[in-house]
Amino acid sequence: MTKRNEVIRETDDEARRLAQTLVRTARFGALALLDKASGAPGISRVGVCADVSGAPYILTSTLSAHTQNLVANPKGALLLGEPGKGDPLAHPRISVAGQFEEVEKGTRLHALLRARYLLRHPKAALYVDFADFAFFCMKVEDSALNGGFGKAYQLTAADLLEEPSRTERFATQEAPAVAHINDAYSDVVSLCAMQLCGLPEGAWRLIGVDPAGMDLALGDKIARYWFDKKISANEIQTTLTDLVRRARSEV
């Protein structure tokens, strides 16, 4: 019998980047919780977004059975990663486990998470402010990455998340920077997607920036661009402007 420690590979930078990409580009995931009445495991599909640090959070109705289970026992896990063409088991996915905590409405954190979520899920504007809908943030404890056949890794929270010192001011700076780029440079955001990321032609838009990279969306598709080096909150605007210039110069 193969032992578990013989199957799990040593975590390296390539595995960390794949894991972070899966979390940061996820729009939906499978939420695993324990039923408060029976104690049996249950799974629900939920809308997902990653905050600036890279931790996943969800938007869910407090009237749903899975939210009531979550309130009763906040420990759960999210399976993220969509199958593509061919064998679904050959495509990477990640299971992230931790404790969930509800975000109080009317707080600064709620406003920041709401703005970021709607960039990824614009149709959620129809119900995000309903009285029974709430955000739940996960405090990541560990995760299991499957990068495809024979590529299993066990990751810690530190492998997935940005250091708090890099993200404390980032969230407040991100929204106005993203809005400025989409408004002032809407004609070249798609150029960035094509020239810098090798993505197909289309009306791409910027939907998020964090210390390590930026996320672009075209309809339901999300792609990630990794910066050459990590940036501070003060460097968001200059970094994005430099990328716009670089994309234009490569035409």
NORDA-V584033 format. One record per backbone hydrogen bond with DSSP energy under -1.0 kcal/mol. CO is the residue of the C=O (numbers start at 1). NH is the residue of the N-H. If there is no record, write none. Layout:
BEGIN
co nh
CO NH
CO NH
END
This chain:
BEGIN
co nh
3 6
4 7
4 8
12 16
13 17
14 18
15 19
16 20
17 21
18 22
19 23
20 24
21 25
27 48
29 46
30 79
31 44
32 77
33 42
35 39
40 35
42 33
44 31
46 29
49 57
51 54
53 162
55 51
56 138
57 49
58 136
60 134
61 64
64 68
65 69
66 70
67 71
68 72
69 73
74 100
76 98
77 32
78 96
79 30
80 94
87 90
88 91
93 146
94 80
95 144
96 78
97 141
97 142
98 76
99 139
101 137
104 107
107 111
108 112
109 113
110 114
111 115
112 116
113 117
114 118
115 119
117 121
121 124
122 125
123 126
124 127
124 128
127 130
130 133
132 62
134 60
135 103
136 58
137 101
139 99
142 97
143 155
144 95
145 153
146 93
148 151
151 147
152 9
153 145
155 143
157 161
163 166
164 168
167 171
169 173
170 174
173 177
174 178
175 179
176 180
177 181
178 182
179 183
180 184
181 185
185 188
185 189
188 192
189 193
190 194
191 195
192 196
192 197
193 199
202 204
205 217
208 215
211 231
212 227
213 210
214 225
215 207
216 223
217 205
218 221
221 218
223 216
225 214
232 235
233 236
235 239
236 240
237 241
238 242
239 243
240 244
241 245
242 246
243 247
244 248
245 249
246 250
248 251
END
